[in-house]
């Protein structure tokens, strides 16, 4: 069974290259950014998401479902 509380499954984590300027500039060094706080926070180590008390699962929007 895979870990459910990872950076890939967190509602607040997004690939850094999708972050607003200037945060996306760090995408080469920091692959993930946390958007939970007021300011996006590029993650030095994405394993911090495991065990984060503010971790929440992704919420899928109906427009993202297949066939929509």
N, C-alpha and C positions, 0 to 999 in steps of 0.2 A: 504494500500500500504506500502511495507517495505522500509526502508531507503536504498537508492542506494549508498550512500557514507559511507560505513562501512569498517571495517578492512577485512571482509570476501570477499568484492568485489573489493578491491584495488589491482592494478597491482603490487605494491611494497611490499605488506604484504605477508608473508609466515609463516606457523607454525614454531616456534623456533626450534623444534626438527629436522627440515630439514635444518637448518642453518649450515654453516661450523664450525668446531672446532675453537675456544673454545665456540662460541656463543650458540651452542645447549645445552651446560651444564646448561644454564639458563631456559631451557624449562619447568621445573617443576614450576618455579615461574612466568615466563613471557611467556605466550602461543604464542604470536605473535612477529615477528621481521620485521622491516622496512628495505628494501634493496634499498631504493631510494638514499641514500648517499653513499659515497665511502666505508665507514665501515658499516656493518650491525648494526642496533640499536634495541635491544630488547625493547619492549614497556611495560612500567609499567602499562599504562592504554590504552587499544586499542580503547577507545572512542575518542582519539585524532584524529583518522582518519576522523571522522565526521567533516567536515568543513576544512580539511587540504587543503591548496591551491595547493598542489602538488599531490593530489589524482588523479589517473587515473584508468579507468576500466580495468579489466583483458582482456588480448588478448588471445584468444583461438588459439592454433596451430592446423593445420589441422590433425596432428597425434593424437590429443586428442579427435577428433570427434568420435562418435559411429560408429562402422563398419570399422574402419581404423586399 
